[in-house]
Amino acid sequence: MSGTPNRELLFKITIVAFFTFVFLLIVGLLIYTGVIRFQWSDQIIARWEYDTGKAKNRRILLLGDSQLSWWNLDHCLHEDIRWFCNDHNIGYVNASKGGNGPIEYLDRVQAIGPDYRPQLIILFYYAGNDLTDVMYRANQRPKEPGLHWIKQLEYTNEAFEKAREFDPFDNRPNLEAEQRQEILRKYDFDWEEFKRQGIDSTLISYAKNRLYYPGKIGPEYVNPHILVMGSWKPNYLYDNNKIDSPESQNAWRVVEEKLDDVRAVSESIGADLKVVCIPSTVQVDSSHYDFYRKIKFRVGSDLHSAKAPQERLATWANRTGVDYIDLLPIFKAYGNTTELYFENDDHLSEKGHSLAFQQIDSIFLQPFLLKTQ
């Protein structure tokens, strides 16, 4: 008789253990797929993916800015290149992050390249702001220098982290006025200065929307940092796309120095460096001109014919022997260029990402696949 309670206890323990295992398995899957996110879990996953990719025979490293970050889209360069790598058993590290520029591209390849040793490095130069990332900086030090490599990887996405304070999918209900004020207090944006500079009031409210709902995409969500540029540097579009002032020309020399150094690091680790230039919206067509004028940027019709970043990159590529894709003529030839960027934003839309990926896939990725088989 004494064995019956023991059997009942063992049965209960088995049931509890089984459901605990199932619960932990489900939680683990939700964390791995990103449905549930924590900073510690993101870094564990990033570390695991890094080590797994490092052990593969073929490895790719991406360098870029927010155009290459995570976007809440079915197709973006970040995800399409990742899926290409997954499909072909290629290790993949995306060291891109919003706000990065040539100084960070060099810092990241120096930090990651010698350990990861990729065979292919693709550097994405954004004609819209990569020059001013150098030009408007008081010093040449990289942002967040010296951080451990894990903080540079794709899982630490700032916009997603801020959005998850409320809801992992950013589907929070309408915020109360007190909540909105609390969110605005977290950021150092001078909203009154935007008004004094004459920036469109509707766009100011849209910029606040981006802070309230950072994971959402649409015409009513505007990057507040572009308002800062409009109120601070009205010549921003010309600095990046015409490169005709002494200051912008000096900045370009620094850009070339950083590219030369990235190339030197790539050669030292046996990696093949490729460069892609993503055009500014003002180079493709005039669809965003009214938007920029409302932010108080200087805008003229001559920006539509501006090709200075592309021409200078082509000259650099010819000098160094680096393969280079200029997306500007491909974007100009597209039937409806207003579909290639978000409205009230200078970032690529899903169609823009897809069109860019088609070029990168056929010119860089497929040849890499054949070469390394």
Disulfide bonds with the S-S distance in Angstrom:
none
